[in-house]
Each structure stands twice: as C-alpha cells, then as structure tokens.
Amino acid sequence: MKTYKLLYSFVLLLIGVAFTACGDDDNDTSETQRQLIIGTWDTEPNEDGDIFEFIFNANGQFVENIYIEGQIDDIMERSYSINEDVINIIISIHKERIGSNKWAEKTINNTQTFRFHIEGKKLKISTLSGDRTMILTRK
C-alpha cells in the first residue's frame, strides 16, 4: 500500500525541471487550460484500494489528498501555474497522518514540471519525458 502511495507521489516529485515561457500569444490557451483544470479529480483505486484526489482551485492553489483504506493519509498543499500544456507544481506543505487525529507537517519548497491534457472528464498528467503518467477523472 505504501509502495503505491510512494509511486504516485514519485510521479509528482520526480521531475524538478524549470519551464520558461516566451511571448504573450500563449495567454489565451493558458487561460483556457486554467479554467478547464479547476475542480476535483480522482484516480481509480490502485491494487491496494488507495485513491489520489487532486483539487485545483482558481486561485492557483492545489491540494493532493491520498486516501488509504478510505481515509485521508497524506495531504500535500501546493500551488500551480499553467503555460499551454505544461503545469508547474510547487510543493509547499506535506502533512502525513501519524495517528487517528495526529498529523506530522513538513514545509517543502520544490517545483516539478509536467505535461497535461484534458479531454472530457479525463486529466492526464505525465513527466516531460513521458515515462510516467497518471490519469484522473473529474468528480
């Protein structure tokens, strides 16, 4: 169960490549993509039944909840920015359940860059190299 939790988190923690955008002609596409990604997205349960929930807010904030055995086990508070089909995710706070009502909290400052594509109710996020991909469904 922890293996899959780490694997999916690894997808979001693996790449630390910065992306630089040029020109103002990307603004319309980027704004459309920002509007499309807003909302709550879930993975299908993995082999252990774990579910990853991504909540993208209009203000550039993003929360990842990891459900293990039906309850939230990890919470990662992040921010994000979009340029066309590229999303930069900045991890700021990681909370991990250490008891029934106790959480360990770490502050992290790490940026990862991914490609993403939205088609209907499906969100596909992959590393820039394309070797790791996560597919989520709009809730």
DOVEXRO-361364 format. One record per atom (N, C-alpha, C): residue number from 1; x, y, z; residue in one letter; atom name. Coordinates in steps of 0.05 Angstrom, whole numbers, plus 5000, padded with zeros to 4 digits. Atoms other than C-alpha are relative to their C-alpha. Example, Ala and Ser with C-alpha at 12.3 -4.5 7.8 and 13.67 -1.06 7.14 Angstrom:
2
R  1  5018  4976  5000  A  N;
R  1  5246  4910  5156  A  CA;
R  1  5018  5024  5000  A  C;
R  2  4984  4976  4999  S  N;
R  2  5273  4979  5143  S  CA;
R  2  4985  5022  5014  S  C;
REM end
This chain:
139
R  1  5017  4976  5000  M  N;
R  1  5000  5000  5000  M  CA;
R  1  5018  5025  5000  M  C;
R  2  4982  4977  4999  K  N;
R  2  5056  5048  5018  K  CA;
R  2  5016  5002  4974  K  C;
R  3  4985  5000  5025  T  N;
R  3  5092  5027  4954  T  CA;
R  3  4985  5016  4979  T  C;
R  4  5015  4986  5020  Y  N;
R  4  5036  5053  4910  Y  CA;
R  4  4997  5030  5008  Y  C;
R  5  5002  4972  4991  K  N;
R  5  5029  5116  4952  K  CA;
R  5  5026  5014  4992  K  C;
R  6  4974  4988  5007  L  N;
R  6  5103  5129  4941  L  CA;
R  6  5003  5002  4970  L  C;
R  7  4998  4999  5029  L  N;
R  7  5099  5111  4867  L  CA;
R  7  4985  5024  4989  L  C;
R  8  5015  4977  5011  Y  N;
R  8  5044  5161  4853  Y  CA;
R  8  5011  5027  5009  Y  C;
R  9  4987  4975  4991  S  N;
R  9  5077  5214  4896  S  CA;
R  9  5026  5004  4985  S  C;
R  10  4975  4998  5015  F  N;
R  10  5141  5198  4859  F  CA;
R  10  4996  5014  4974  F  C;
R  11  5006  4987  5026  V  N;
R  11  5108  5219  4794  V  CA;
R  11  5000  5030  5004  V  C;
R  12  5001  4971  4996  L  N;
R  12  5097  5288  4824  L  CA;
R  12  5025  5011  5012  L  C;
R  13  4976  4990  4988  L  N;
R  13  5164  5292  4859  L  CA;
R  13  5025  4995  4983  L  C;
R  14  4977  5009  5016  L  N;
R  14  5209  5262  4805  L  CA;
R  14  5014  5022  4985  L  C;
R  15  4988  4980  5018  I  N;
R  15  5219  5320  4758  I  CA;
R  15  5002  5027  5013  I  C;
R  16  4996  4973  4989  G  N;
R  16  5248  5386  4780  G  CA;
R  16  5011  5019  4979  G  C;
R  17  4990  4985  5023  V  N;
R  17  5257  5419  4713  V  CA;
R  17  4984  5026  4998  V  C;
R  18  5014  4974  5003  A  N;
R  18  5240  5493  4705  A  CA;
R  18  4992  5004  4971  A  C;
R  19  5010  4994  5026  F  N;
R  19  5199  5516  4646  F  CA;
R  19  4998  5030  4996  F  C;
R  20  5002  4971  5005  T  N;
R  20  5206  5585  4615  T  CA;
R  20  4983  5005  4975  T  C;
R  21  5018  4995  5023  A  N;
R  21  5152  5613  4570  A  CA;
R  21  5009  5026  4987  A  C;
R  22  4994  4976  5015  C  N;
R  22  5161  5665  4516  C  CA;
R  22  4975  5012  4987  C  C;
R  23  5021  4986  5015  G  N;
R  23  5113  5716  4487  G  CA;
R  23  4973  5000  5014  G  C;
R  24  5027  4997  4989  D  N;
R  24  5042  5736  4501  D  CA;
R  24  4979  4984  4985  D  C;
R  25  5020  5015  5017  D  N;
R  25  5009  5693  4447  D  CA;
R  25  4990  4975  5014  D  C;
R  26  5008  5024  4986  D  N;
R  26  5004  5635  4496  D  CA;
R  26  4978  5005  5021  D  C;
R  27  5018  4993  4978  N  N;
R  27  4958  5673  4544  N  CA;
R  27  4972  4989  4997  N  C;
R  28  5028  5010  5004  D  N;
R  28  4891  5653  4513  D  CA;
R  28  4999  4970  5005  D  C;
R  29  5000  5028  4996  T  N;
R  29  4909  5579  4511  T  CA;
R  29  5004  4993  5030  T  C;
R  30  4994  5005  4972  S  N;
R  30  4938  5581  4581  S  CA;
R  30  4976  5006  5018  S  C;
R  31  5024  4993  4984  E  N;
R  31  4876  5616  4609  E  CA;
R  31  4978  4979  4997  E  C;
R  32  5020  5021  5004  T  N;
R  32  4830  5564  4577  T  CA;
R  32  5008  4975  5015  T  C;
R  33  4991  5024  4985  Q  N;
R  33  4872  5508  4607  Q  CA;
R  33  4996  5004  5030  Q  C;
R  34  5004  4995  4972  R  N;
R  34  4870  5541  4675  R  CA;
R  34  4971  4997  5008  R  C;
R  35  5029  5003  4994  Q  N;
R  35  4794  5544  4672  Q  CA;
R  35  4992  4970  4999  Q  C;
R  36  5007  5028  5003  L  N;
R  36  4789  5471  4649  L  CA;
R  36  5009  4983  5024  L  C;
R  37  4988  5017  4979  I  N;
R  37  4833  5443  4705  I  CA;
R  37  4987  5005  5027  I  C;
R  38  5012  4994  4974  I  N;
R  38  4795  5476  4762  I  CA;
R  38  4979  4979  5007  I  C;
R  39  5019  5020  4991  G  N;
R  39  4757  5425  4803  G  CA;
R  39  5015  4977  5014  G  C;
R  40  4989  5023  4986  T  N;
R  40  4767  5358  4837  T  CA;
R  40  5002  4976  4981  T  C;
R  41  4993  5022  5018  W  N;
R  41  4799  5299  4802  W  CA;
R  41  5010  4976  5017  W  C;
R  42  4992  5024  4985  D  N;
R  42  4808  5227  4827  D  CA;
R  42  5013  4979  4982  D  C;
R  43  4990  5023  5014  T  N;
R  43  4849  5167  4806  T  CA;
R  43  4981  4977  5005  T  C;
R  44  5013  5025  4994  E  N;
R  44  4818  5098  4802  E  CA;
R  44  5015  4988  5024  E  C;
R  45  4984  5012  4979  P  N;
R  45  4836  5058  4864  P  CA;
R  45  5022  4982  4989  P  C;
R  46  4978  5017  5009  N  N;
R  46  4903  5023  4856  N  CA;
R  46  4995  4972  5012  N  C;
R  47  5003  5027  4990  E  N;
R  47  4915  4950  4875  E  CA;
R  47  4993  4998  5029  E  C;
R  48  5005  5000  4971  D  N;
R  48  4913  4967  4949  D  CA;
R  48  4974  5016  5007  D  C;
R  49  5024  4984  4994  G  N;
R  49  4850  5010  4942  G  CA;
R  49  5005  5029  5005  G  C;
R  50  4993  4973  4995  D  N;
R  50  4887  5075  4950  D  CA;
R  50  4990  5018  4978  D  C;
R  51  5010  4980  5020  I  N;
R  51  4858  5137  4915  I  CA;
R  51  5015  5026  5004  I  C;
R  52  4987  4974  4999  F  N;
R  52  4893  5201  4898  F  CA;
R  52  4980  5021  4990  F  C;
R  53  5019  4979  5006  E  N;
R  53  4849  5264  4897  E  CA;
R  53  5015  5026  4996  E  C;
R  54  4988  4975  5005  F  N;
R  54  4873  5328  4865  F  CA;
R  54  4978  5021  4999  F  C;
R  55  5019  4978  5000  I  N;
R  55  4836  5393  4879  I  CA;
R  55  5014  5025  4990  I  C;
R  56  4988  4976  5012  F  N;
R  56  4855  5451  4833  F  CA;
R  56  4981  5023  5005  F  C;
R  57  5017  4977  4995  N  N;
R  57  4828  5519  4856  N  CA;
R  57  5007  5022  4980  N  C;
R  58  4996  4979  5019  A  N;
R  58  4820  5581  4813  A  CA;
R  58  5022  5020  5008  A  C;
R  59  4980  4981  4990  N  N;
R  59  4869  5620  4857  N  CA;
R  59  5029  4990  4997  N  C;
R  60  4974  5011  5004  G  N;
R  60  4928  5576  4836  G  CA;
R  60  5009  4981  5022  G  C;
R  61  4994  5019  4979  Q  N;
R  61  4925  5533  4898  Q  CA;
R  61  4991  4972  4992  Q  C;
R  62  5005  5028  5007  F  N;
R  62  4925  5457  4893  F  CA;
R  62  5004  4983  5024  F  C;
R  63  4997  5018  4977  V  N;
R  63  4914  5403  4945  V  CA;
R  63  4999  4971  4989  V  C;
R  64  5000  5029  5007  E  N;
R  64  4931  5329  4936  E  CA;
R  64  4994  4985  5026  E  C;
R  65  5007  5018  4977  N  N;
R  65  4896  5281  4985  N  CA;
R  65  5004  4972  4991  N  C;
R  66  4996  5028  5006  I  N;
R  66  4918  5209  4987  I  CA;
R  66  4983  4984  5020  I  C;
R  67  5018  5016  4984  Y  N;
R  67  4864  5162  5013  Y  CA;
R  67  5011  4971  5002  Y  C;
R  68  4992  5028  4996  I  N;
R  68  4887  5096  5043  I  CA;
R  68  4979  4988  5019  I  C;
R  69  5022  5013  4985  E  N;
R  69  4833  5048  5067  E  CA;
R  69  4977  5019  5006  E  C;
R  70  5023  4983  4997  G  N;
R  70  4781  5101  5057  G  CA;
R  70  5003  5025  5015  G  C;
R  71  4996  4975  4985  Q  N;
R  71  4812  5156  5099  Q  CA;
R  71  5025  5014  4990  Q  C;
R  72  4977  4985  5009  I  N;
R  72  4860  5212  5083  I  CA;
R  72  5024  4993  5017  I  C;
R  73  4975  5007  4986  D  N;
R  73  4930  5190  5100  D  CA;
R  73  5022  5022  4995  D  C;
R  74  4981  4979  5007  D  N;
R  74  4970  5246  5066  D  CA;
R  74  4986  5023  4988  D  C;
R  75  5010  4975  5012  I  N;
R  75  4955  5318  5048  I  CA;
R  75  5024  5016  4991  I  C;
R  76  4979  4983  5010  M  N;
R  76  5000  5359  5003  M  CA;
R  76  4988  5026  4990  M  C;
R  77  5010  4974  5009  E  N;
R  77  4986  5433  4996  E  CA;
R  77  5021  5012  4981  E  C;
R  78  4983  4991  5021  R  N;
R  78  5014  5462  4933  R  CA;
R  78  4989  5025  4986  R  C;
R  79  5010  4979  5019  S  N;
R  79  5009  5519  4883  S  CA;
R  79  5008  4991  4972  S  C;
R  80  4995  5009  5027  Y  N;
R  80  5009  5513  4808  Y  CA;
R  80  4998  5024  4981  Y  C;
R  81  5003  4981  5022  S  N;
R  81  5017  5553  4744  S  CA;
R  81  5000  4984  4975  S  C;
R  82  5004  5014  5025  I  N;
R  82  5000  5534  4673  I  CA;
R  82  5009  5018  4977  I  C;
R  83  4993  4987  5025  N  N;
R  83  5030  5553  4606  N  CA;
R  83  4995  4979  4978  N  C;
R  84  5010  5018  5020  E  N;
R  84  4994  5518  4549  E  CA;
R  84  4996  4972  5012  E  C;
R  85  5004  5027  4989  D  N;
R  85  5001  5443  4563  D  CA;
R  85  5020  4992  5021  D  C;
R  86  4980  5005  4979  V  N;
R  86  5054  5450  4617  V  CA;
R  86  4990  5011  5026  V  C;
R  87  5009  4991  4973  I  N;
R  87  5038  5454  4691  I  CA;
R  87  5025  4998  5018  I  C;
R  88  4979  4999  4979  N  N;
R  88  5089  5475  4744  N  CA;
R  88  4986  4997  5027  N  C;
R  89  5012  5005  4974  I  N;
R  89  5072  5448  4812  I  CA;
R  89  5021  5006  5022  I  C;
R  90  4982  4993  4978  I  N;
R  90  5104  5478  4874  I  CA;
R  90  4990  4988  5026  I  C;
R  91  5009  5013  4975  I  N;
R  91  5100  5435  4936  I  CA;
R  91  5009  5018  5023  I  C;
R  92  4992  4983  4977  S  N;
R  92  5098  5475  5000  S  CA;
R  92  4996  4986  5027  S  C;
R  93  5004  5013  4974  I  N;
R  93  5068  5434  5056  I  CA;
R  93  4991  4971  4996  I  C;
R  94  5007  5028  5001  H  N;
R  94  5064  5358  5066  H  CA;
R  94  4991  4992  5028  H  C;
R  95  5010  5009  4975  K  N;
R  95  5020  5331  5122  K  CA;
R  95  4996  4970  4998  K  C;
R  96  5003  5029  5000  E  N;
R  96  5023  5257  5139  E  CA;
R  96  4988  4991  5027  E  C;
R  97  5013  5010  4976  R  N;
R  97  4977  5221  5187  R  CA;
R  97  5019  4982  5016  R  C;
R  98  4983  5016  4983  I  N;
R  98  5015  5193  5246  I  CA;
R  98  4984  4987  5023  I  C;
R  99  5019  5012  4980  G  N;
R  99  4955  5173  5289  G  CA;
R  99  4972  5007  4991  G  C;
R  100  5028  4996  5008  S  N;
R  100  4880  5175  5287  S  CA;
R  100  4993  5029  4996  S  C;
R  101  5005  4971  5003  N  N;
R  101  4878  5251  5296  N  CA;
R  101  5025  5016  5001  N  C;
R  102  4974  4986  4999  K  N;
R  102  4952  5269  5293  K  CA;
R  102  5013  5000  4973  K  C;
R  103  4987  4996  5026  W  N;
R  103  4990  5296  5234  W  CA;
R  103  5028  5011  5004  W  C;
R  104  4973  4989  5001  A  N;
R  104  5064  5308  5221  A  CA;
R  104  5000  5019  4976  A  C;
R  105  5000  4980  5022  E  N;
R  105  5074  5370  5179  E  CA;
R  105  5029  5008  4994  E  C;
R  106  4974  4992  5010  K  N;
R  106  5135  5387  5137  K  CA;
R  106  4996  5023  4980  K  C;
R  107  5001  4979  5020  T  N;
R  107  5148  5450  5097  T  CA;
R  107  5021  4992  4979  T  C;
R  108  4983  5008  5022  I  N;
R  108  5178  5435  5029  I  CA;
R  108  4998  5022  4979  I  C;
R  109  5000  4981  5022  N  N;
R  109  5198  5482  4973  N  CA;
R  109  5013  4986  4976  N  C;
R  110  4990  5015  5022  N  N;
R  110  5204  5441  4910  N  CA;
R  110  4981  5004  4976  N  C;
R  111  5017  4995  5023  T  N;
R  111  5179  5454  4839  T  CA;
R  111  5004  4977  4980  T  C;
R  112  4999  5020  5021  Q  N;
R  112  5162  5400  4788  Q  CA;
R  112  4985  5010  4976  Q  C;
R  113  5013  4992  5024  T  N;
R  113  5142  5409  4716  T  CA;
R  113  4990  4975  4985  T  C;
R  114  5012  5022  5014  F  N;
R  114  5094  5363  4678  F  CA;
R  114  4985  5009  4976  F  C;
R  115  5019  4995  5022  R  N;
R  115  5054  5359  4614  R  CA;
R  115  4973  4990  5009  R  C;
R  116  5027  5009  4993  F  N;
R  116  4979  5353  4620  F  CA;
R  116  4981  5004  4976  F  C;
R  117  5019  4999  5021  H  N;
R  117  4920  5342  4575  H  CA;
R  117  4972  4994  5012  H  C;
R  118  5027  5004  4990  I  N;
R  118  4845  5347  4590  I  CA;
R  118  4983  4993  4976  I  C;
R  119  5019  5008  5021  E  N;
R  119  4795  5310  4547  E  CA;
R  119  4975  4990  5014  E  C;
R  120  5024  5007  4986  G  N;
R  120  4724  5309  4572  G  CA;
R  120  5004  5001  5030  G  C;
R  121  4997  5002  4971  K  N;
R  121  4725  5285  4644  K  CA;
R  121  5026  4987  5009  K  C;
R  122  4975  5013  4994  K  N;
R  122  4796  5256  4640  K  CA;
R  122  5023  5021  5000  K  C;
R  123  4976  4984  4998  L  N;
R  123  4860  5291  4662  L  CA;
R  123  5024  4982  5000  L  C;
R  124  4976  5016  5003  K  N;
R  124  4926  5261  4640  K  CA;
R  124  5024  5017  5007  K  C;
R  125  4976  4985  4992  I  N;
R  125  4989  5285  4676  I  CA;
R  125  5023  4981  4996  I  C;
R  126  4976  5017  5005  S  N;
R  126  5057  5259  4654  S  CA;
R  126  5025  5016  5003  S  C;
R  127  4974  4988  4999  T  N;
R  127  5130  5273  4664  T  CA;
R  127  5007  5012  4973  T  C;
R  128  4993  4988  5025  L  N;
R  128  5162  5316  4610  L  CA;
R  128  5011  4979  4980  L  C;
R  129  4990  5022  5017  S  N;
R  129  5197  5253  4584  S  CA;
R  129  4979  4981  4991  S  C;
R  130  5022  5018  5007  G  N;
R  130  5131  5217  4582  G  CA;
R  130  5002  4972  5012  G  C;
R  131  4996  5027  4990  D  N;
R  131  5157  5157  4621  D  CA;
R  131  4982  4993  5023  D  C;
R  132  5019  5005  4979  R  N;
R  132  5107  5164  4678  R  CA;
R  132  4975  5017  4995  R  C;
R  133  5026  4987  5005  T  N;
R  133  5033  5181  4671  T  CA;
R  133  4980  4993  5021  T  C;
R  134  5022  5004  4981  M  N;
R  134  4974  5189  4718  M  CA;
R  134  4975  5010  4986  M  C;
R  135  5026  4992  5012  I  N;
R  135  4902  5191  4693  I  CA;
R  135  4979  5003  5022  I  C;
R  136  5020  4993  4980  L  N;
R  136  4848  5224  4736  L  CA;
R  136  4974  5005  4987  L  C;
R  137  5027  4995  5010  T  N;
R  137  4773  5231  4728  T  CA;
R  137  4988  5023  5016  T  C;
R  138  5013  4978  4986  R  N;
R  138  4734  5294  4744  R  CA;
R  138  4978  4989  5017  R  C;
R  139  5020  5008  4981  K  N;
R  139  4690  5284  4805  K  CA;
R  139  4974  5013  4994  K  C;
REM end
